[in-house]
Amino acid sequence: MKCIAYVSRVSISDRSIRMPSGLSDIVKISRKNNPRSTITGIISYRDGQYLQVLEGPSLEVDQLMAKIATDPRHEDLWVFMDTDITERTFHNWGVSIFDFVDQGSFFDAFIEKNSDVFDRFNEYQKNRIQPFIDIKKPDTIPENFYENKDLRLMAWPDLNNESQPQMIMNLCIRLTKKPYPFNALVSSGEFGTHDEVTQTIKEFDRLGLLSVTVHEPLDEPTEAAPTETAPAETAPAADEKKPNRFYGAIKKFLGMG
């Protein structure tokens, strides 16, 4: 027998959003055909990606994988495991949607059995599989880790999977323009309590979307004496900011303008 495991991105819809519109068909066909070919495993969807593990006779697993590789419902397919096995980890077909794959004993056994594979992952691979397999263990991050740090998003999360997409969208906009102090996010009260903001930021960090740097306070500007060539009355107010058209356009596009 053999085991193949892969991660693929869901095809982008007409609205440029990755939605698992074909997942129900995949599950239906798999439940019908896989027992016939004695293929077992698990499939999960999260953050615009599928994770699937297939186990069974080598020929049947290879044939099924060849079909998946040409299936238009999958993009950017990454096979991270293709190995011979003598016994199954998954004895029944399982499905988990919009959440982590089952963290029960059988899946823990799968991770432990293949720990050498996961240990060889580079940072990009760890970030890609992190929504399904918690390699980085974010709960080990101290609750005060982000205190006095500046945060900036390098990419946005999948808003389709957020319980409060509008608030998360506002937070993403806040963290996209430039590094923003964690303490200021908490003190604003716009994004929940200290613990709620911490958990949201941890999730961004877990997904590999976040840049964290030590906060450096800005130097206080010194006031220059007015001169004849630059009269004081023509200088802009200290808190006056020129509007940013780019981020204004983003808000308008997202229906926030």
LOPARO-435287 format. One record per residue (C-alpha): x, y, z; residue number from 1; chain; residue in three letters. Coordinates in Angstrom, 2 decimals, padded with zeros to 5 digits. Example, Ala and Ser with C-alpha at 12.3 -4.5 7.8 and 13.67 -1.06 7.14 Angstrom:
residues 2
REC        X        Y        Z   nr  kette  rest
REC   012.30  -004.50   007.80    1      A   ala
REC   013.67  -001.06   007.14    2      A   ser
END
This chain:
residues 257
REC        X        Y        Z   nr  kette  rest
REC   000.00   000.00   000.00    1      A   met
REC   000.93   003.66  -000.14    2      A   lys
REC   000.00   006.98   001.39    3      A   cys
REC  -000.25   010.27  -000.51    4      A   ile
REC  -000.96   013.57   001.23    5      A   ala
REC  -001.35   016.93  -000.45    6      A   tyr
REC  -002.52   020.50  -000.02    7      A   val
REC  -004.20   022.40  -002.87    8      A   ser
REC  -005.78   025.80  -003.26    9      A   arg
REC  -009.44   026.06  -004.16   10      A   val
REC  -009.98   027.55  -007.62   11      A   ser
REC  -010.78   031.25  -007.62   12      A   ile
REC  -014.43   032.04  -008.26   13      A   ser
REC  -015.87   034.74  -010.53   14      A   asp
REC  -015.71   037.11  -007.55   15      A   arg
REC  -011.98   036.46  -007.10   16      A   ser
REC  -012.70   034.58  -003.86   17      A   ile
REC  -011.67   031.03  -003.03   18      A   arg
REC  -014.85   029.19  -002.01   19      A   met
REC  -015.19   025.40  -001.67   20      A   pro
REC  -018.07   025.20  -004.14   21      A   ser
REC  -016.98   021.73  -005.29   22      A   gly
REC  -016.39   020.22  -001.86   23      A   leu
REC  -019.81   018.57  -001.56   24      A   ser
REC  -019.28   016.81  -004.90   25      A   asp
REC  -015.80   015.68  -003.88   26      A   ile
REC  -017.13   014.21  -000.64   27      A   val
REC  -020.13   012.56  -002.34   28      A   lys
REC  -018.04   010.89  -005.06   29      A   ile
REC  -015.31   009.88  -002.60   30      A   ser
REC  -017.79   008.21  -000.26   31      A   arg
REC  -019.18   006.29  -003.18   32      A   lys
REC  -015.99   005.26  -004.96   33      A   asn
REC  -013.28   005.04  -002.30   34      A   asn
REC  -014.71   002.05  -000.37   35      A   pro
REC  -014.96   000.20  -003.68   36      A   arg
REC  -011.25   000.74  -004.32   37      A   ser
REC  -010.42   000.29  -000.60   38      A   thr
REC  -009.03   003.82  -000.33   39      A   ile
REC  -009.33   005.53   003.06   40      A   thr
REC  -008.15   008.88   004.36   41      A   gly
REC  -009.40   012.31   005.30   42      A   ile
REC  -010.17   015.63   003.63   43      A   ile
REC  -010.45   019.08   005.19   44      A   ser
REC  -011.06   022.61   003.94   45      A   tyr
REC  -009.72   025.76   005.58   46      A   arg
REC  -008.53   029.22   004.51   47      A   asp
REC  -009.11   028.56   000.81   48      A   gly
REC  -007.23   025.26   000.77   49      A   gln
REC  -007.90   021.53   000.83   50      A   tyr
REC  -005.84   019.02   002.78   51      A   leu
REC  -006.31   015.41   001.78   52      A   gln
REC  -004.65   012.18   002.88   53      A   val
REC  -005.19   009.02   000.82   54      A   leu
REC  -004.24   005.48   001.84   55      A   glu
REC  -004.74   002.23  -000.01   56      A   gly
REC  -003.40  -000.06  -002.75   57      A   pro
REC  -000.59   001.68  -004.63   58      A   ser
REC  -002.17   001.43  -008.09   59      A   leu
REC  -005.57   002.75  -006.96   60      A   glu
REC  -004.07   005.63  -004.96   61      A   val
REC  -001.84   006.65  -007.88   62      A   asp
REC  -004.79   006.55  -010.30   63      A   gln
REC  -006.94   008.68  -008.00   64      A   leu
REC  -004.10   011.15  -007.47   65      A   met
REC  -003.65   011.48  -011.23   66      A   ala
REC  -007.33   012.46  -011.53   67      A   lys
REC  -007.02   014.99  -008.71   68      A   ile
REC  -003.94   016.55  -010.36   69      A   ala
REC  -006.01   017.40  -013.45   70      A   thr
REC  -009.19   018.39  -011.58   71      A   asp
REC  -009.94   022.11  -012.22   72      A   pro
REC  -011.28   022.45  -008.68   73      A   arg
REC  -007.68   022.26  -007.42   74      A   his
REC  -004.89   024.80  -008.00   75      A   glu
REC  -001.28   025.02  -006.83   76      A   asp
REC  -001.32   021.37  -005.75   77      A   leu
REC   001.55   020.41  -003.42   78      A   trp
REC   002.11   016.72  -002.67   79      A   val
REC   004.08   016.74   000.57   80      A   phe
REC   003.99   013.00   001.14   81      A   met
REC   004.16   010.02  -001.22   82      A   asp
REC   005.38   006.95   000.60   83      A   thr
REC   004.90   003.19   000.90   84      A   asp
REC   003.08   001.95   003.99   85      A   ile
REC   002.41  -001.45   005.54   86      A   thr
REC  -000.62  -000.43   007.60   87      A   glu
REC  -003.26   002.28   007.53   88      A   arg
REC  -003.55   005.20   009.90   89      A   thr
REC  -007.10   006.02   008.73   90      A   phe
REC  -009.42   003.02   008.68   91      A   his
REC  -012.51   004.98   007.69   92      A   asn
REC  -013.13   007.88   005.33   93      A   trp
REC  -013.49   011.14   007.26   94      A   gly
REC  -014.43   014.72   006.42   95      A   val
REC  -013.87   017.94   008.33   96      A   ser
REC  -015.01   021.26   006.86   97      A   ile
REC  -014.10   024.81   007.91   98      A   phe
REC  -011.98   023.59   010.81   99      A   asp
REC  -008.84   021.71   011.75  100      A   phe
REC  -008.70   018.07   010.78  101      A   val
REC  -009.60   015.74   013.62  102      A   asp
REC  -006.99   016.02   016.37  103      A   gln
REC  -007.98   012.63   017.80  104      A   gly
REC  -005.61   009.76   018.41  105      A   ser
REC  -005.62   008.51   014.81  106      A   phe
REC  -004.53   011.87   013.39  107      A   phe
REC  -001.97   012.38   016.17  108      A   asp
REC  -000.59   008.99   015.17  109      A   ala
REC  -000.36   010.13   011.55  110      A   phe
REC   001.62   013.25   012.54  111      A   ile
REC   003.90   011.30   014.88  112      A   glu
REC   004.49   008.54   012.33  113      A   lys
REC   005.53   011.10   009.71  114      A   asn
REC   007.27   013.61   011.98  115      A   ser
REC   010.46   013.35   009.92  116      A   asp
REC   008.53   014.72   006.91  117      A   val
REC   007.16   017.69   008.82  118      A   phe
REC   010.53   018.41   010.44  119      A   asp
REC   012.04   018.96   006.99  120      A   arg
REC   009.52   021.63   005.99  121      A   phe
REC   010.90   025.08   005.24  122      A   asn
REC   009.16   028.21   006.56  123      A   glu
REC   006.94   028.59   003.49  124      A   tyr
REC   005.78   024.96   003.72  125      A   gln
REC   005.12   025.28   007.46  126      A   lys
REC   003.00   028.38   006.88  127      A   asn
REC   001.06   026.71   004.10  128      A   arg
REC   000.13   023.62   006.09  129      A   ile
REC  -000.31   025.47   009.38  130      A   gln
REC  -004.09   026.01   008.99  131      A   pro
REC  -004.48   022.21   009.15  132      A   phe
REC  -001.54   020.86   011.14  133      A   ile
REC  -000.47   022.99   014.08  134      A   asp
REC   003.29   022.67   013.67  135      A   ile
REC   004.17   026.01   015.27  136      A   lys
REC   002.03   025.51   018.38  137      A   lys
REC   000.96   029.17   018.74  138      A   pro
REC  -000.41   028.63   022.24  139      A   asp
REC   003.18   028.49   023.47  140      A   thr
REC   003.51   032.21   022.63  141      A   ile
REC   003.28   034.20   025.92  142      A   pro
REC   000.16   036.32   026.27  143      A   glu
REC   002.29   039.46   026.55  144      A   asn
REC   004.51   038.63   023.57  145      A   phe
REC   003.05   041.39   021.39  146      A   tyr
REC   003.25   044.10   024.04  147      A   glu
REC   005.29   047.10   022.87  148      A   asn
REC   005.64   045.53   019.40  149      A   lys
REC   004.72   046.93   016.00  150      A   asp
REC   002.57   044.73   013.78  151      A   leu
REC   002.12   044.72   010.02  152      A   arg
REC   000.21   042.36   007.74  153      A   leu
REC   002.09   040.96   004.75  154      A   met
REC  -001.12   039.42   003.35  155      A   ala
REC  -004.80   039.21   004.31  156      A   trp
REC  -006.54   036.14   005.77  157      A   pro
REC  -009.50   034.45   004.12  158      A   asp
REC  -012.39   036.63   005.32  159      A   leu
REC  -014.91   033.92   004.36  160      A   asn
REC  -013.84   031.94   007.43  161      A   asn
REC  -014.00   034.79   009.95  162      A   glu
REC  -016.84   035.03   012.44  163      A   ser
REC  -016.64   038.86   012.39  164      A   gln
REC  -015.44   039.64   008.86  165      A   pro
REC  -016.19   043.39   009.01  166      A   gln
REC  -014.14   043.89   012.18  167      A   met
REC  -011.31   041.70   010.84  168      A   ile
REC  -011.38   043.67   007.58  169      A   met
REC  -011.05   046.94   009.51  170      A   asn
REC  -008.15   045.47   011.46  171      A   leu
REC  -006.46   044.29   008.27  172      A   cys
REC  -006.70   047.79   006.79  173      A   ile
REC  -005.21   049.22   009.99  174      A   arg
REC  -002.25   046.81   009.83  175      A   leu
REC  -001.62   046.99   006.08  176      A   thr
REC  -000.60   050.60   005.54  177      A   lys
REC   002.34   050.62   007.97  178      A   lys
REC   003.52   048.95   011.21  179      A   pro
REC   001.01   049.65   013.95  180      A   tyr
REC   001.57   049.34   017.74  181      A   pro
REC  -000.18   046.41   019.41  182      A   phe
REC  -000.81   048.57   022.49  183      A   asn
REC  -002.67   051.12   020.35  184      A   ala
REC  -004.92   048.37   018.93  185      A   leu
REC  -005.90   047.34   022.45  186      A   val
REC  -006.37   050.87   023.81  187      A   ser
REC  -008.60   051.86   020.87  188      A   ser
REC  -011.24   049.33   021.95  189      A   gly
REC  -012.27   048.85   018.31  190      A   glu
REC  -011.18   045.23   018.08  191      A   phe
REC  -012.27   043.76   021.40  192      A   gly
REC  -010.59   043.22   024.73  193      A   thr
REC  -006.87   042.70   025.27  194      A   his
REC  -007.34   038.91   025.17  195      A   asp
REC  -009.51   039.06   022.03  196      A   glu
REC  -007.00   041.23   020.17  197      A   val
REC  -004.18   038.92   021.28  198      A   thr
REC  -005.98   035.84   019.97  199      A   gln
REC  -006.73   037.53   016.63  200      A   thr
REC  -003.09   038.59   016.25  201      A   ile
REC  -001.95   035.08   017.20  202      A   lys
REC  -004.14   033.72   014.40  203      A   glu
REC  -002.54   036.10   011.89  204      A   phe
REC   000.88   035.00   013.17  205      A   asp
REC  -000.07   031.33   012.94  206      A   arg
REC  -001.08   031.78   009.31  207      A   leu
REC   002.28   033.36   008.52  208      A   gly
REC   000.69   036.70   007.59  209      A   leu
REC   002.25   038.87   010.28  210      A   leu
REC   005.46   040.85   010.65  211      A   ser
REC   006.38   041.67   014.27  212      A   val
REC   009.04   044.25   015.14  213      A   thr
REC   010.10   046.03   018.33  214      A   val
REC   008.20   049.27   018.74  215      A   his
REC   010.34   052.37   018.40  216      A   glu
REC   008.64   055.58   019.58  217      A   pro
REC   008.83   058.49   017.18  218      A   leu
REC   011.06   061.40   018.10  219      A   asp
REC   009.11   064.47   019.14  220      A   glu
REC   009.27   067.05   016.33  221      A   pro
REC   011.03   070.29   017.17  222      A   thr
REC   009.26   073.50   016.37  223      A   glu
REC   011.09   075.74   013.93  224      A   ala
REC   010.85   079.48   014.35  225      A   ala
REC   008.76   081.07   011.60  226      A   pro
REC   010.70   082.85   008.89  227      A   thr
REC   009.77   085.37   006.26  228      A   glu
REC   010.00   082.72   003.51  229      A   thr
REC   007.86   080.21   005.46  230      A   ala
REC   005.29   082.07   007.56  231      A   pro
REC   003.99   080.14   010.54  232      A   ala
REC   000.39   080.68   009.52  233      A   glu
REC   000.88   078.72   006.27  234      A   thr
REC   002.31   075.61   007.95  235      A   ala
REC  -000.14   072.68   008.21  236      A   pro
REC  -001.44   071.63   011.60  237      A   ala
REC   000.58   068.89   013.32  238      A   ala
REC  -002.28   066.42   013.14  239      A   asp
REC  -003.31   067.28   009.57  240      A   glu
REC  -002.78   064.34   007.20  241      A   lys
REC  -002.99   064.16   003.48  242      A   lys
REC  -005.65   061.62   002.48  243      A   pro
REC  -004.34   058.35   001.05  244      A   asn
REC  -006.17   057.66  -002.20  245      A   arg
REC  -004.98   054.07  -002.45  246      A   phe
REC  -006.43   052.93   000.86  247      A   tyr
REC  -009.51   055.03   000.24  248      A   gly
REC  -009.99   053.06  -002.95  249      A   ala
REC  -009.60   049.77  -001.04  250      A   ile
REC  -012.29   050.80   001.43  251      A   lys
REC  -014.58   051.82  -001.41  252      A   lys
REC  -013.97   048.52  -003.25  253      A   phe
REC  -014.74   046.57  -000.07  254      A   leu
REC  -017.93   048.56   000.46  255      A   gly
REC  -016.58   050.45   003.45  256      A   met
REC  -016.47   053.91   001.85  257      A   gly
END
